[in-house]
Structure formats: structure tokens, C-alpha cells
């Protein structure tokens, strides 16, 4: 995995599209960034990013803008499961298309168990 903590220093320096940067800025405004890790590597491109739970990096959300309507996001919620007969981790996903920023933040915060700064 890439050096994920480095991207927290300057969101606008990330090699991402404006929509992804705006999403990360909203996430940073609403939630304490010690609760999650931004992973702009791991199979992500300019139009996507992984956001991982800081305590369990296999619990993640993959956010993307390609194939979505204007100002909308797609998100895959990744859930690791450990099968008893095998020590390897496998991911299950839930996928949502054309989510508004509010819908996206609701899904990410619930999935990654993030506590809001706004309370």
C-alpha cells in the first residue's frame, strides 16, 4: 500500500479530480481524520479513492466518479470476511451508483463507523 498518511497533509495536492478532492474535503470537515485512512493508491485512479477504517484497513469504501451523473458518486462498500476453513481474507461488496454527496457521506460514515465532528 502507498504512504496513506501523507495525503492528509494537503487535499488539494492529491493527484485526483476536483470531485474526488471535494469529497475528501467534505469527509475531512465532517469526520475526525484519525478515524479513517485515505488510500489514493491501491488500484485507484484520478477519478477514485479508497477510504479505509483506521483500525481495520480491510473495512473500506471505494469511491469513484466515472460513469456517474454530474456531481454524483459511485461507492462500493467493502466488507472483509474471514472464512474459518481458510486463513485468507475475502471482500464482500455493496455497490451504489449516482449518490449525492449527502448520501455518500451517510453510507461511508455508517460503513466505516465514523463519529461526526458536527455533534
C-alpha positions in Angstrom: 0.0 0.0 0.0 1.1 3.6 -0.6 2.0 6.0 2.2 -1.5 6.8 3.1 -0.9 9.4 5.8 1.0 11.7 3.5 -2.2 12.7 1.6 -3.8 14.1 4.8 -1.4 17.0 4.7 -2.8 18.7 1.6 -6.0 17.5 0.0 -5.5 19.9 -3.0 -2.1 18.4 -3.8 -3.7 15.0 -4.3 -3.5 13.6 -7.9 -7.3 13.4 -8.1 -10.1 15.1 -10.0 -11.9 18.1 -8.4 -14.9 15.9 -7.5 -12.8 13.4 -5.5 -10.9 16.2 -3.8 -14.3 17.9 -2.8 -15.5 14.6 -1.5 -12.3 14.2 0.7 -12.7 17.8 1.9 -16.3 17.2 2.9 -15.2 13.9 4.7 -12.4 15.8 6.5 -14.9 18.6 7.5 -17.5 16.2 8.9 -15.3 13.5 10.5 -12.1 13.3 12.5 -9.5 12.2 10.1 -7.8 10.0 12.7 -10.8 7.6 12.2 -10.0 6.8 8.6 -7.1 6.5 6.1 -7.1 7.8 2.6 -5.6 5.4 0.1 -5.1 7.1 -3.3 -3.0 4.2 -4.5 -4.3 0.6 -4.4 -5.9 0.3 -7.8 -7.4 3.9 -7.6 -7.1 6.3 -10.5 -7.7 10.1 -10.9 -11.4 9.6 -10.5 -11.4 7.3 -7.5 -10.1 6.8 -4.0 -10.2 4.2 -1.2 -11.2 5.3 2.3 -10.3 2.8 5.0 -11.2 2.4 8.6 -8.1 3.4 10.6 -8.5 0.4 13.0 -9.3 -2.2 10.3 -7.9 -1.2 6.9 -9.7 -4.1 5.2 -13.0 -2.3 6.0 -13.1 0.2 3.2 -15.2 2.3 0.8 -14.1 2.7 -2.8 -15.4 6.0 -4.2 -15.5 6.9 -7.9 -17.0 9.4 -10.3 -16.5 7.7 -13.7 -19.9 6.6 -15.2 -21.8 8.8 -12.8 -24.1 11.7 -13.4 -22.7 15.2 -12.8 -21.9 15.9 -9.1 -22.7 12.3 -8.2 -20.6 9.4 -6.9 -20.5 5.7 -7.1 -19.4 3.8 -4.0 -18.5 0.2 -3.2 -18.6 -0.7 0.5 -16.0 -3.4 1.1 -16.5 -5.7 3.9 -13.9 -8.3 4.8 -14.9 -11.7 5.9 -12.7 -14.4 7.3 -13.8 -17.8 6.3 -13.0 -20.4 9.0 -11.7 -23.0 6.6 -9.3 -20.6 5.0 -7.0 -18.1 6.7 -7.2 -15.7 3.7 -9.4 -12.6 3.8 -12.1 -12.1 1.2 -14.2 -8.9 0.5 -17.9 -8.7 0.0 -19.2 -5.5 -1.5 -22.4 -3.4 -1.7 -22.4 -1.1 -4.6 -24.4 2.2 -5.0 -24.5 4.4 -8.1 -25.2 8.1 -8.6 -25.1 9.1 -4.9 -25.3 12.7 -3.8 -22.6 13.9 -1.5 -25.0 13.7 1.4 -26.0 10.1 0.5 -22.3 9.2 0.0 -21.3 10.6 3.4 -24.1 8.8 5.1 -23.1 5.5 3.6 -19.4 6.0 4.3 -19.8 7.1 7.9 -22.2 4.2 8.7 -20.0 1.6 6.9 -16.7 2.8 8.5 -18.3 3.6 11.9 -17.1 7.3 11.8 -18.1 9.7 14.5 -19.2 13.1 13.3 -17.4 16.3 14.3 -20.7 18.2 14.0 -22.4 16.7 17.1 
